[in-house]
Amino acid sequence: MDNLLGQLNKQQRDAVEYINGPSLIIAGAGSGKTRVLTYKIAYLLQQGYHPQSILSLTFTNKAAREMKERIAELIGWQYARYLWMGTFHSVFSRILRTEAEKIGFTSNFTIFDSADSRNMIKTIIKQFQLDDKVYKPARVQGTISNAKNALISPQMYAQNKELVEYDSRSKMPVLKDIYREYNNRLKASNTMDFDDLLFYTNCLFRDHPDVLKSYQERFQFILVDEYQDTNFAQYLVVKQLADAHHRVCVVGDDAQSIYSFRGANIDNILKFKEVYAESRLFKLEQNYRSTQNIVNAANSLIRQNREQIQKTVFSENVEGERIEVSSSFSDFEEGVIVSNKIWDLRRDKKASYSDFVILYRTNAQSRIFEEALRKKNIPYRIYG
């Protein structure tokens, strides 16, 4: 293991080797965050932790799969296979299937995906004879999702004067009834939606202290990836599990928090020290991925954040080309500028089409770029 740790820089190694209490690892972009998490788990196993006593929570199944494969390469699949590693939803669904009867479900409960949930909401809106132009299913679904992630039950929602008044001002006074009916139908059919997996895990631990204690004793070390994107329900269930021993390590970057519209609470990472007063802070500041110019530009923007955990990301890579910023009067002009730029670079620098990538924030924006590229006979492929 010493040979492996020798592949880490000092900041990475310090973060890996500290396992005596709570820790927050602030990982700038391209700073080797996944490597640190992987090595830390391998280090825990080397220090005598049983694989089944380690809980590692990620935000995507892909991230969990890749980490488990890397750990297997370091210490062997016979250990990696027994780790409790996965997304919040996959890990908590596993717990809920074991404890289902305690919360009024059976272990073979069905899990609705987003499309299933929206279809049920559409049906309820129709049966309530409501205007779906006012009670837009996507908006209703989002409101219910936010409520569950804030651990607000249908009963609590209906009793919350501020929420009810807001819905009335939004011309949706029946929303509280839709939420109640939606939840009743889910439970009657032994079904949970994705948000329920977090909601009911919190309820389980709150209402059954003996169950909470058993999982606190099982999970002797807890690691959480992308902590800046956790919501209240995720924060609270991690806190409940870690309260017994405080052996929790969270990794993230407050400068990369972009999911507040989905309920992510930046305070979870900014106020970690307040929750765990004895915690240690580690900063991974060397960027291995980008050129110096890109890192400097990012730092100049991050510096404007009012609330942040101070860090200075740096790169020892080449300086790289300067970043160009172009402004346009419309999305149509933007599409033309981009397609012309690709055409010019292909001609002047003999670049290949595969050298270019266009990034945009929403799927709807792709149409303008597609039209501009087709006019230039530039082939392209869209990724979700």
N, C-alpha and C positions, 0 to 999 in steps of 0.2 A: 504493500500500500504506500510506503514511503516513496517508492519509485514513481507511483502514479501521482501522488501529491506533488512531486517535483515538477510535474507538467503544468502546475497552476502558478499564477503570479502571487505575490505576497498577500494582496487583499483577498483574492479568491481562497487561498489556503487558510487564512485566518477565519474566514466565514465558515469554511468546511469543518474546521477542527473545534469550533466552539459548540459544545453540546451540553453545557452545564446549566442552561436556563433559557429564557425567551430571547429571541434575536430577530432583528429586522434587517434584511439585506436589501439595500437600495441598489438596483441593478440598472444602470443606464443601458440604452440601446446598444446591442452588439457587444456586450461586455462579458459574455460567457455565462449567463444566468443558468441555462440548462445544464451546462457542465458542472457548475457549483452544486446545484440540486442533486445531480446524479452522484457526484463524488461524496456529497454529504451523507446520502443514504448508504452508499457503500462503506463509508467510514463508520457509521452507526453500527452496521452489521459486524464490522471488524472489531468494534469495541464491545461486542457481546449482546447487542439487541437482537431479539428474535425477529425474523421477517414479519410475522403476523402482529407484532407489537408496534409496527411503524405504519402510520396513516399518512399518505401523500395525496393531496387534493389538487387537481388541475382544472383547467377550464375547457379543455377539449380532449376527446378520446385519443386523438392523434398524438397530442403531447404526452399523455400517459403511456401510450404504446411505445413511443420512441424512447422515453425515459427508462421504461422497464427493459427494453432491448439493450440500452447502453449499460444499465446496471448488470444485466446478465453477462455482458462482455467483460465487465470488471471482476465480478465475484462468482459468476456461474448461475445458470438458469435454475438450479435446484434451490437457490435462495430467493432469486428475484420473483419466481412464480407465486410465492406465498405472501408477497407484500400486499397490503391494502392500498392500492393505487388506482386512481381513476378520477372522473369528474365528480363534482359535488353530487350531481343527480344520480350517477351510477352507483356511487358508494352508499348514498342514503337510501336508495331503492333496495339495495341489498340488506341494509339494516331493517328497513320497514317490512320486508317480506318475512323476516324472522320474527318480528314483534307485531305483526299486523293485527292480531286479535285484540291487542291492548288498546288499539285506537279505532276499533269498530270495523275492521276490514278482514278479509281472509288473505292468506299468503299468495294466492294466485290472482291478486287484483290486476286489472288492466291499466296500462299507462297511455293516456291520450297524448298525441303529439299536437302541435299548434293547429294543424288543419282540422283534426278531430274536434278540438275545443271550439274553434270558430264555427264549425258546422252546428254544434249543439247550441251555441249562443244565437246563431241565425234562426234556428228552429224556435227557440224561446221567444225571441223578438217577434217572430211571425205569429206565434200562438197568443202572445200578449196583445196582438193587433196594434203594434207600434210601427211608426214610420222608420224604415231602415236608412232613410236619408238623414234622419236626426240621430237615431240610435245606430250609428254605423258599427257593424260587428267588430271591425278591427279596433275601433276606439274603445268599445265596451270591453273587449278582450284585454286590451292594454291596461285599462283601469282596474279590472279584476286582478290581473297579474301583479300590478304594482301594490295593490292592497295585500295580496297574499305574501309578497316579498317583504312587506312591512309588518307581517304577522297580524294583519287586521282581518278578523273573521267576518262573515256576513252579519252576524249579530252586532259586533262592534262597529261595523260600517254603518248600519242603520241607526245606531245610537250616537254616532259622531256628528254633531251639529254642523261643524265646519264642512265636512265632506258632503253632507246632504244638501246644505245651502249652495255649495259650489255646483252640484249636479242640477239643482233647480235653476240656477242662473244660466247653466249651459243647456237648458231646456231638456234635461234628461232626469226628471224627478223619480222615474221608476227604476233607475239603475240599481238601487239597493235591492229591489225586488228581483231583478234579473240575476244579480249575484247570488241571492239566497236560493232561487230556483235552480240555478246552474249547479250550485254546490250540492243541493239535495239530490239532484238527478245523478251526479257523479257518485255520490255515496250509495244511492239506492242500487246502482249497477256495479258496485264494487270496483270503481274506477278512480284513478287519480290523474290529474294533469301534471306537467313538469313542475309547476310552482308548488303543487301539493307535496312533492317529495321533500322540499325544504320546510314547508309549513308544518307538515305532520311530524317530521323528525324533531322539530323544536317542541311541538306539543307533547310528543312521546317523552322527551327528556324532562320537560317541565312537570308533567303530571305523574311520572313514574321515576322517582329518585333512585330506586333500586336498579332500574334499567340503565339510567345515566351512569351510576357508579360502576356497573359491570363494564361499560364501554370505556370509562375513564381508566379502569384498571387494565383493559385490553390494549388501548392505544397509549403506549408509554412515550412516544415521540410523534409529534404532528408537524407536517410541513404543508404549507399552502403556497401555491404558485399564483402569480398575477393578483396579488392581494389588493391592489388599487381598484380592481374591478368587482370586489365583493359587495353584496348588498347587505341589508340589515339582518336578514334571515341567515345568510351564510356566516356573517360575523358572529352572530349570537351562538350558533351551534358549535362553531370552533371554540368560542370562549367557554361554553359549558363543558366541552370535552377536555379542555386544557386547564380548567380551574383547579383540578386536583394536584397537578404537578408543575404546571407552567413550562413544560418542555415543548415549546412551540417555536417554529421558525417560519416566518413569512417572508416571501420574496416578491418584489414588485418595484414599480417606479411611479411616483406620484405625477411625473411629467408625462406619463403615457396613459393617463386615465381619460377615456373618451366615452364611457358607457353610462353617464349619469341619466340619460334618457331611458335606460333600461333598469334604473334603480340602483346603480353602483354608487357607493358613498365614499368619496375621497377621504373623509374624516377617519375611516377605518385604518388607513395607513398613516395619515398625518398625526393621529392621536394614539398610535400604538404604544408610545412611551408612557402615556397617561394610564393606559389599561394595565400595562406590565412595567411597573416603575423600575424594576431591576434589570430590564432588558438591555442588551448590547446592540449597537448600531454598526453595521458594516456597509461600506460603500464600494461598489464595483464601478470604477470610473473610466477604465481604459476601454475604448471602443476598438474592436478588432475587425470590424466589418466595413467601415466607411472611410472615405478620404478625409483629410484634415479640414478641407473647405466645407464639406457637408456637416461635420461635427461642429465646427465653429458657427455655422449658420443656425443649426438647431439650438446651440447654447444661447445665441442672441435672442431667440424667441422664448425659450424656457425662462430666461432671466426676468421676463415681464410678469411671470406668475406672482400673484400677491401672496399666496400661501404655498410654501414648498419646503421640502427638506433640501437644504443647500448641498450642491455637489457640482463638480466641474468635470464634465466628461471630456476626455482628450483622446487623440489618435496619434499613433506613431507611424501610420501609413503615409503614403505619398500625399503631397499637398492636393493634387487633383485639379481638375478644371474648375473655373469659377461657375457659380450657379447663376443662371439667367432667369429673370422674372419678366414675364410678358403679360400685358393687360389687354383686354379685348372689350369691345362694346356689347357683345352678345355671345350667346353660346354657339351660334352659327359661325361667327368670326373665329371663335376659339377653335372650333373643329377645323377650319381652313388653315389657321396658323400651325396647328399640330401636324396636319397632313403634309403641308408644304415643307415643314422642318424635316420630316422623315424623308420626303422626296429629295431635298437638297443634300442631306447627309449621305443618302444612298449614292447619289451622283458624285459628290465631292470627295467622300472618304471611303467609297467602295464598301459601305457597311452592309451587313446582311439584315434581312427583315427580322430575324430572330434576335437582333441586338437591341430592339426597341420594345418598350412596354409603356402603355398608357394607363395610369391609375386614376380612378374617379371614385367619388364617395357613394353614389347610389346607382343602382342598375339602370334607372331611367335615363341617366346621362349618357349611356353608351350609344344611343340612337344617333345623336348628332355626329359623334366621331365615326360611326359606321358609314353614314352617308358621305362624309368628307373623304374617307379612305376609299370608298367604292368609286367616287368620281376620279380618283387618281389611279385606279386599278391597283391599289395596294392590298395584298392579301392580309387577313387578320384572323385571329382566333380569340373568342371571348371565354374568359374563365369567371366562374361565379364569384 
